[in-house]
């Protein structure tokens, strides 16, 4: 997973990409839990997004559609992380709401 830990990286995300390798994605990291909101502006790859709390527990999973670039996908409840992957990836791996992800972030990761 690529890590988006700066405001610029979180804003750009997976936008303007033409492809995404199998079993790849982007982990959006922030310092605090808060309600998160993502959209598909300038994104052509169908994606799933999972919102996770500080402990890595999956709170919600949404399918995001590039055909609706202005639609907002909100966490609804405070989340610290968001993980974007190919559409259907979570389902294909049997990953569901309530499961916990083990997040091994680099020790020197600077979160801004």
Secondary structure as the mmCIF struct_conf table of DSSP 4:
data_model
#
loop_
_struct_conf.conf_type_id
_struct_conf.id
_struct_conf.beg_label_comp_id
_struct_conf.beg_label_asym_id
_struct_conf.beg_label_seq_id
_struct_conf.end_label_comp_id
_struct_conf.end_label_asym_id
_struct_conf.end_label_seq_id
STRN STRN1 UNK A 2 UNK A 4
BEND BEND1 UNK A 6 UNK A 6
HELX_RH_AL_P HELX_RH_AL_P1 UNK A 7 UNK A 12
TURN_TY1_P TURN_TY1_P1 UNK A 13 UNK A 16
BEND BEND2 UNK A 18 UNK A 18
TURN_TY1_P TURN_TY1_P2 UNK A 22 UNK A 23
STRN STRN2 UNK A 25 UNK A 34
STRN STRN3 UNK A 37 UNK A 38
TURN_TY1_P TURN_TY1_P3 UNK A 41 UNK A 42
BEND BEND3 UNK A 45 UNK A 45
STRN STRN4 UNK A 47 UNK A 52
TURN_TY1_P TURN_TY1_P4 UNK A 54 UNK A 55
STRN STRN5 UNK A 57 UNK A 57
STRN STRN6 UNK A 58 UNK A 64
TURN_TY1_P TURN_TY1_P5 UNK A 66 UNK A 67
BEND BEND4 UNK A 68 UNK A 68
TURN_TY1_P TURN_TY1_P6 UNK A 69 UNK A 70
STRN STRN7 UNK A 73 UNK A 74
BEND BEND5 UNK A 76 UNK A 77
STRN STRN8 UNK A 79 UNK A 86
TURN_TY1_P TURN_TY1_P7 UNK A 87 UNK A 88
HELX_RH_AL_P HELX_RH_AL_P2 UNK A 89 UNK A 92
TURN_TY1_P TURN_TY1_P8 UNK A 93 UNK A 94
TURN_TY1_P TURN_TY1_P9 UNK A 97 UNK A 98
STRN STRN9 UNK A 100 UNK A 100
TURN_TY1_P TURN_TY1_P10 UNK A 107 UNK A 108
#
